[in-house]
Structures are given as C-alpha cells and as structure tokens.
C-alpha cells in the first residue's frame, strides 16, 4: 500500500517547515506521495499542490469575509477528494479556521489528523479546545507551556520546539549584518517593523514614523531602517512616509539585494541583527527579535471596527493574558514594554525606546533572558514532527 500524506499550509514559514518534514519522512518511507496545498518550498520536494498556497493567505477578518466564497470552494473540493481517496494521514500547518474544519471531517472518517502550531487558545477563545478535541488526533506545539494545557484537556500533544530557534543563530553578529546592509558600525540604529499586513501598515506606520521624528529631534545622528515584507507593503509604507518624513531613515525590501546570491534569510532578520533596538508590531517578529537578543518596544493598534469583531468572534473583551508580545508571554512577565491602542502614542514609544537604549543593566538582562528562552525553544523540530507522524502511522 502506498503511503499518502495530505498537507495544507498557507504561509511561507509553514511551507518551509513542511518541506523539511517531507525531507525527513523520505528517510523512512520510499515512494510516499505528498499532496495538498503548499508553496514553492514544498514544490521543490515533488509535492502535488492542488491549489496555490496564496489562495489561502488572507489577513484579518475583513479579508476573510471577502474571500470566503473562494476559500469555502477550496475546502469543499479538497474535502470531497480526500473522503473519496483517503490519505494515510493529514498534517495541517497553522491556518486554524481552515485546517481545523477540514481535520474534523477527516478524523470523523478515520483519517488520523495532526495539527502543527496551536491556535492562541491561551490568549483568545479557550473554548476552541472543544473543536480541537473533535478535529485533532495529535497536536504539535511550539511552546513548552502549551503541552500542559492540551494534556490537561485530554488531547494528545507533543512539544517540538519552535522552528525559528533552529534557524536563528544563538549568537548573531551585528557587525556582519551592518556590513551586509552597508551601515556605519558606530551609529545608533533602530529597526522599525510595522507589520506585514496592509491594515497594520495603515494603523502603525504613522505612529512609528512620528515616534522616529521625536527621536530624530533628540538625537539627530540616530539612524532608522525599515525592512518591508514585499513590494506592495513597501509602496504603502513609502506613501505614508511622504506625510511623515524622517531624516536618516532607509526603507528597503528584497529587491534592493537582488545582486546578492547569498541572501538566505528574510531581510527583516538582517535589520534586527544590525540594530541596537527594535520598534515593532506584535506578532512572530517579536519572537524573532528576542532570538536576536534585542531590546524592543512592542505596539499594536486596530480600528474600533476590528476590535469589535475580535471581541464578538472570541466572546472576550480582553485577552486572557496581560501580555500580547511572545517574549513576555514566554517569560510570564513584562520583559519588554508593550503599548496598545490608546496607550500607543509617539511620545510613549519614544520614551520607552530611549530607556531601553541607555540602560546597560537592562541590556544585559535582556541578553541573559532571551538566551535562556532560545535554548528552551531550540529543538530539532522537523525531526520531532516526522517522528510523531511515523509513530501515529505505526500505531494506526
């Protein structure tokens, strides 16, 4: 019997991880067939993508509502295909709104389902565990505390570490990063990351640029760099920049480095690695900054409409936890400053950045705390995921 593994992912990070997992599984199984939804990374290991990965890459509630007919059509077709021609096992990577529904239908039809990257039940919608219990045969979690939650709820779970902890070196080089970006070694440098979504650029870019303007007045020699996820986000940001000009600010994206054949990591990683401090939106980038051992200030602002939709969708007015930044959540305390909604003002952000830049004792504390965090997250994630899949197949 030929082994067939279904995989669905909708993000570049998940696509890369899925490729690593498939490469690991190929060491155990010859002639296995992999199909589902993936991107260019999975395509490089002979993965049969039934739909383009970008078709599932939507951001925010508004985009999800607008794209619902298309996404539902994909869900319906792939569900029908796999209920007729059943895969040996299914691996859903993130995309909880899509994958959990698909996993529930597959599991009801005796197809083992594995979900990688737990939804943030510890922050919003703890009640989602009921659906997860129905949908998931085994949950793979990226943070140590998540396994305890699932085991307490009777859901099999394995902690597999966070892929970023393997990808980002334990000790990085600010000097080499600045050489790559052609930035003076002696200047004080702040990287600004307003997010990868259009809504984030709209809400955070004006705030962050006004913060940079304040800092620029206090320290005219301070330099700012803004790495952008893609050309569309760059265009949106530079349009806002024209209304809030900042001297000594450079915005760049991958196109600025097309002549570098050795560009093997995201542009934002070079920026964070080269910086003395980071001003950024809440999200995965906060964990990346922590793994680079950088002082940071986290901020997030959403429109009143989106805030209302989030509260309605989750049934909560506020998150369960007092923190939104991953470094603080993992530490269980405010290791780095957070400024949300009306508390996020240019003045408050500027003051916080100045504080983290001048406090040498705090910088040492940050390095020590984030090094410990890095070591706890640094497991061989692809290997552990592959071993879990093999174990489930053997026992099934």
N, C-alpha and C positions, 0 to 999 in steps of 0.2 A: 504494500500500500504506500503510495507516495505521500510524503508529509507536505501539507499545505498550511501556510501560516498567513492569516489575514492581519494587516497592519493599517491603521489610519492615523495620520498626523497632519497638522495644518500649519506648523511653524517651522522655520529654518532650523532652530535648535533641536526640535524633535526629529526632523528629517535626518540631521547629522547623527543623533544618538541612535535612531533606528538603523542607519547604515552600519554603525559599529556593532549593534546587536546582531544583525544579519550576518556580518562577517564572523562574529563569534559562533553563531549557530552552525555556520558552514563547516566549522572544525569538527562538529559532532554528527552532522547529517549531510549525506551526499544527495544531490539531485532534489533537494527540497524546493518547493515552489512558494514564492512570496508575492502577494498581490494585495491591492487595496488602494490607498491614497497616499502619495508621497511626492517628494520633490526631486531635485537634481542629484542629491546625495544618494537616495535610495535607487535612483535610476542607474547609478554607476555600479550597482551590485545586482543587476539583472532583475530588478523589482518591476512587476507589472502594475503600473499605476492606472487605475480605471478612470480617474478624474484628475485634473490638475490640482495640485495642492493649494494653489492660490484661490481656488473656488470656495475653500472653507476658511480662508484667512480674513475674517471680518473683525472689526474693532468696535466695541461698545454696543450698547443696547439699540441705538438708533440704526446703525448699520445692520445689526442682526435682524431687526424688524423689516428693513427694506429688502434684505437679501433672503428672507425666509422662504419664498416660493422656490428659489433655485436650490437652496440648501436642503429643503424638505424633499425635493425631487431626487437629489443625490442619495439622501438617506433611504428613501423608499426603494430605489433601484438596487443599491448595494445590499440592502437587507434582503430583498427578493432573491438576488443572485446567490447569497450565502446560505439562505434557508433551503434552496434547491440543491446547491452543490456545496456542502458544508466544509468549511476549513477545519483542520485538526485542532487549531487553537486560534484565538484572536488576541491581538495586542493593541490596545488603544492608548495613544500617547497624548496626554493632555486633552484639550477640546471637550471638556466635560458635558456641555449641553448637547453635543452631537454624539460623542462616544458612549456616554452612559446609557442613552436611549437605545443605541444600537446594541450595546453589550447586554442590556436586559432582554432584548428579543432573542439574541443568540444563546444566552445562557438558558432561557426557557426551553430552547430546542437542543439542550445537551451539548452545546459547544462551550468548552472552557474559555473563560474570559479573564484577561489580565489588564489592569489599568495602571499606567505609569504616570506619576505626578498627581498626587491627591489634590482635589479642589480645596480651597482655603476654608474648610469647614470650621477651623479653629478661629476664624475671624468673622465669617458670614455664613448663615444657613447651616447650622449644625444639624438641622432636621433632614438635610440631604443624605445623611447616613442611611436612612431607610431605603432610599432608592439605590444607593451604592450596594447595600446588602443584597438587594434583589438582582443587581446587574453584574456584580464583580465576583469572580471566583477567587481572585487574589489581587490585593492592592500592593503596588510598589511605591514606597515613599522616599522622599529625598531629604527629609529632616528627621533626626532621631526621635523627637517628641511625638511625631505623627504615628509611629508604630504603636505606642502605648494607647493612643485613642482608639485605633482600629481593633487592637487585641481586646480592649475592654468592651468593645461593642460586638465582639464575636465575629469579626471579619478578618480572615487570614491576611497578614501583611508582612512584608519584608523591607527592612531599611537597606537601601542600595547606595547610599551616598548621593552627593549632588555632582552631576557631570562637570559643572563649572570648576569644581575644586580640583579636578584632574587636569583640566585644560589650562588653568591659570597657574603659573609657577608659584611655589611657596615664597620665593624671594624674587621680586621683579627688579628691573633696572630703570630707574628714572633717567639716568644718563643716556642709555642706549635709545630709549623712547624719544627723548628730546633730539638726539642726533637724527633719528629717522624722520621726525616731524620738522627738522631744521629750526629748532627753537633754542635760543640762548640758554646756556646752562645756569646762568646766575640770576635770571629774572624770577619774580614771584608769579606763579602760574595757577590759574583756576580754570578747570574744565566745567562747562555748563552743558547739562544733558536734559533738555525739556521734554523728553519722551519721544516715542516712535509713532504715535497716533496723531492724526490731524487735529483732533479735539484737544489733545494735550498741548500741541504747539499753540493753538489759539488761546488756551487758558493760561499757559505757563510762560510762554516766550516773552510777552510784555512784562510780566512780573520779574522774570530773571534778568531781562535786559535793564530794567530800571534799577535792580539791585547792583548790576555791574556799573551803571552810571554813578551810583553813590560811591562805590568802592574806588572807581576811577578818579573821582574828585579828591578822595582822601589819599590815595596812593597812585599818582599819575603814571608811575612806571609799572604798575601791575598789568599783567597780560592775561587775556581770556581766549580760550579755544572752544569751539562748538562743533563736535562731530555729529553729522546727521546720518540717519539710518539709510536714506535713499534720496534720489534727486527730487522727488515730489515734496518730501518733508523739508529739504533744503530750500526749495523755492518758496515754500510757505514761510519758513523762518526768515529768510532774507527780505521778504516783503515786510514783515513786522519790524525787522532790524532797521529798515529805512525810516520808520517812525520813531524808533528809539536808538539812535546811533550811539555807538560806544567806540571810543578810540582804543587802539591796542586789542582789537578783537578780530579773530580769524575764524571763519566758518569753513568747514571742509567736509568732503564726502569721499567715497571710494574713487570717484573719477579723477581726483587730484593725484592719485597714486597708481594710475594705470601702467606707468613705466616700471613699477616695482613688481617683478615676478615673484618675489618672496613675501608678498602681502598675504600672510597665512592666518591672520586673526582680524576680528572686527576693528574698524577704525576707532570706535569708542574705547577699545582697550588700550590702544596707543595713547589716546588722550588722557585717560585716567592714570595710566602708568607714568606719564610725563608730569603730572600735576602735583601741586602742593596741597590742594584741597579740591573738592568736587561739590558743585551745586546741582542737584538732580531731582527728577520726579520719582515718586515712589514706584517700585517695580523691581524686576530682576536686576536692573542696573545697580541698585543699592547693594545687592549681594556681590556683584562684580567689583564694585568699589571697595567693599570690605575685604575681598580676597586679594586686592591690590594693596591692602593695609592703609587706606587713605582716610584722612579726616573728611567729613562730609556734612552737608546740611540737606535734609530731605524736605520736600514740599509737595503738596498736591492740592489742586483746586478743580472742582467740577461745577457745572452750571446748576442752578436750582432745579431745572427740569430733570437732569440726570440724577441728581441727588434724590429727588422724589421717586424716580423709577427704581433706583437701587434700594431704597427703603421699602417700597411696595413689593419688589421682587423677592427680597430677603425676609420681609416681615420684621425687620430691625431698623431702629432709628440710628443706631451706632454699631460699630463692630464689637465683638465680644472682648477683644483685647484692647489695651490702651495704646498700642503702637501699630503703625502701618508699615514701617520700614523693616525689611527682613533682618538686618543686623540687630535691631532692637528686639524683634520677636525671638530670635535665636538666643539672645543674651538674657531675655527676660527683664530688661530694664532699658532706660534711655541712655544707651551708649553714645548715640549721635542725636543731634537736635532734629525735631520734626515741627513743621509749621503747616497747618491745614486750614483750608477755607479762609475765613475772615482773619485768622491769625497770621496768614501768609501775606506779609507786607514787604515792600522793598527795604524799609528801614530795619525790620526784624531779621530778615535774611542777611542783610549786610552786616549787622552787628554780630550775628551768630558766626558768620564766616570769618570775621576778624578775630573773634575769640578763639576759634579752633586753629587759626594760623599762628597766633602768638604764644599760645600756651604749650610750652615744650613738654611739661609733665603729662599733659593730656595726649600729646602726640605719642609719647612712649607707651601710655596706657592703651591707646588705640592699636598700636602695632602688636602689643602683647595679647590683647583680647582677640584681635582678628586672626592672629597666627594660630591660636588655640582653636578658634572656630574653623579655620581652614583645615587643620589636621583632622578634626572630627568629621568633616564632610568628605575627606579625600579617600574614597574607596574606589575599587575598580568596578564602576557602575555597569558598563556593558557586559562584563563577565558575570556579575551577580544577576543581572536580568536574564541573560542566556541560561544560567544555571537554574533559575526559578522556572523558566519555560520548560526546560528539559525534565525537571523534577515532576512538574504537573503532567507532562506527556507520559512519563514513565508510570506514574501512579494512576493515570487515566486509562 
